């Protein structure tokens, strides 16, 4: 069930799980999983423009996906100014000192 303003919609989703459908925390586990998935995919699509990539060489797609996730995790752990990963990425591309801070703390 979802309510936005005066409009309420009901959607049905199906999941495969070893938990009983009556398990108290089932909804929490599902929402937690999708919260993590959506936040990661949003950053990869918006900040790293992964969907716009034109790379098609065998192995290169997987290698760059791994590299993007590596950089994304480094940016998340960095406490160097802006909370925005996009701004951190831009700053790191412009400044050697900032990039050093990102990589080495």
TAFENVEN-V677452 format. One record per pair of residues at least 4 apart in sequence whose C-alpha atoms are under 6 Angstrom apart, sorted by the first residue. I is the first residue (numbers start at 0). J is the second residue. D is the distance in Angstrom with one decimal. If there is no record, write none. Layout:
BEGIN
i;j;d
I;J;D
I;J;D
END
This chain:
BEGIN
i;j;d
0;8;5.9
0;9;4.6
1;7;5.6
1;8;5.3
2;6;5.7
2;7;4.3
30;34;6.0
33;37;5.8
37;41;5.9
40;44;6.0
41;45;5.8
42;46;5.2
43;47;4.9
43;49;5.7
44;48;4.6
44;49;5.0
44;50;5.8
46;85;5.4
77;101;5.6
90;94;6.0
91;97;5.4
91;98;4.3
99;103;5.8
100;104;4.8
END
